[in-house]
Amino acid sequence: MNSTTEEILLDSRLHDVKRAIASLHAPASVEAALVASFRDRTRHARRPRLWWIPPLALAATIALVSWMVRGPMTAAPALDAREDPGPFLALRPLERIALEPSTTVVATEFPRALLAEWGLPVSPERAGEPVRAEMLYSADGEPLAIRLVN
Amino acid sequence: MDMPPVNPQPELALLARMRRGDEEAFVALYRKHCDAVYRMALLYCGSTAAAADVTQDTFMHFMTRPDQYDGTRGTVGSWLCGVARNLARKAAGHREEPTDPEALADDTALHDAHIEHETPLERLLADERAEKVRLCLAAIAPHYRDVLILCELSELSYAEAAQLCGIEIGTVRSRLSRARTQLAQHLAREGLLIGRRAAEAP
């Protein structure tokens, strides 16, 4: 047998294998398993995008609650320090105040209408509202000066 | 075998959708290539169960590492065949003797140790003659069988086979030629290279 005939026969035999193997298909179970894996992976792939929300919500809740519980005790001085109410308004002559040997500052709250008695302007609509102020008193309790806190 | 160029765009579009988690795109790509991958795995492994495992592992790899596919270096089909080839060779590795690279430099002098002695026993093909040819194919040296499966039976181009095997195209051609010679010797020994007329002659 010459080499050309052998080549033709060899091609023919390889073609037999190709034809026979062409009738074989991947088992359906492989596709089912892969699709299940794909779904599983897709579901897991989406999960990490939101994983941080529950811990963040928990941390925010803890921070808020701790601020609400502990805030007033620590925040009050800071608030006072932050709020600069400005200078006192004299209710008595400055010479009289300067001669006073000892004075006391007292934080207080009173109806806004009381400001009118010391000659300070009061809006009639807000006359009933309380007002926070710091009062400078003389040693015998006489109001010398006032400064409004808010 | 040189194949006509195909438009890669539809497949690349499917791949992009698959990467975004589109199940339909994955299934479409699987159905397009699964049989070619399975058949190639069958030829390497010689077992339907092992071929099914290799097919599943190949597409699991595709699903989990689609970024490894480089569209500039070939089609999705040839890349999948490359993954399947590596997995199938690994699965069949226990049956194959390692080939010395120095011996491959002059692979005309084929040492007997490079030939696989243990052939797969499972009958894969219904056609008796085709099954005998397959068993002869399984009996030739692994590095020759490799190019024969890729170029002759899986219809990859020489360039694709060269890329998958990590060898030059010229080496693919020479190995293919020697693979055919070896296969012809095995077929002749089995009386499978006799033409119909010669077989009928007294």
Boltz contact constraints between the chains, C-beta under 6 A:
constraints:
  - contact:
      token1: [A, 6]
      token2: [B, 184]
      max_distance: 6.0
  - contact:
      token1: [A, 9]
      token2: [B, 193]
      max_distance: 6.0
  - contact:
      token1: [A, 10]
      token2: [B, 180]
      max_distance: 6.0
  - contact:
      token1: [A, 10]
      token2: [B, 184]
      max_distance: 6.0
  - contact:
      token1: [A, 13]
      token2: [B, 133]
      max_distance: 6.0
  - contact:
      token1: [A, 13]
      token2: [B, 187]
      max_distance: 6.0
  - contact:
      token1: [A, 13]
      token2: [B, 192]
      max_distance: 6.0
  - contact:
      token1: [A, 14]
      token2: [B, 152]
      max_distance: 6.0
  - contact:
      token1: [A, 16]
      token2: [B, 129]
      max_distance: 6.0
  - contact:
      token1: [A, 16]
      token2: [B, 130]
      max_distance: 6.0
  - contact:
      token1: [A, 16]
      token2: [B, 133]
      max_distance: 6.0
  - contact:
      token1: [A, 17]
      token2: [B, 130]
      max_distance: 6.0
  - contact:
      token1: [A, 17]
      token2: [B, 133]
      max_distance: 6.0
  - contact:
      token1: [A, 17]
      token2: [B, 134]
      max_distance: 6.0
  - contact:
      token1: [A, 18]
      token2: [B, 153]
      max_distance: 6.0
  - contact:
      token1: [A, 20]
      token2: [B, 125]
      max_distance: 6.0
  - contact:
      token1: [A, 20]
      token2: [B, 127]
      max_distance: 6.0
  - contact:
      token1: [A, 20]
      token2: [B, 130]
      max_distance: 6.0
  - contact:
      token1: [A, 21]
      token2: [B, 39]
      max_distance: 6.0
  - contact:
      token1: [A, 25]
      token2: [B, 35]
      max_distance: 6.0
  - contact:
      token1: [A, 26]
      token2: [B, 34]
      max_distance: 6.0
  - contact:
      token1: [A, 26]
      token2: [B, 35]
      max_distance: 6.0
  - contact:
      token1: [A, 26]
      token2: [B, 38]
      max_distance: 6.0
  - contact:
      token1: [A, 26]
      token2: [B, 55]
      max_distance: 6.0
  - contact:
      token1: [A, 27]
      token2: [B, 52]
      max_distance: 6.0
  - contact:
      token1: [A, 30]
      token2: [B, 52]
      max_distance: 6.0
  - contact:
      token1: [A, 30]
      token2: [B, 55]
      max_distance: 6.0
  - contact:
      token1: [A, 30]
      token2: [B, 56]
      max_distance: 6.0
  - contact:
      token1: [A, 34]
      token2: [B, 59]
      max_distance: 6.0
  - contact:
      token1: [A, 38]
      token2: [B, 23]
      max_distance: 6.0
  - contact:
      token1: [A, 38]
      token2: [B, 26]
      max_distance: 6.0
  - contact:
      token1: [A, 38]
      token2: [B, 63]
      max_distance: 6.0
  - contact:
      token1: [A, 42]
      token2: [B, 21]
      max_distance: 6.0
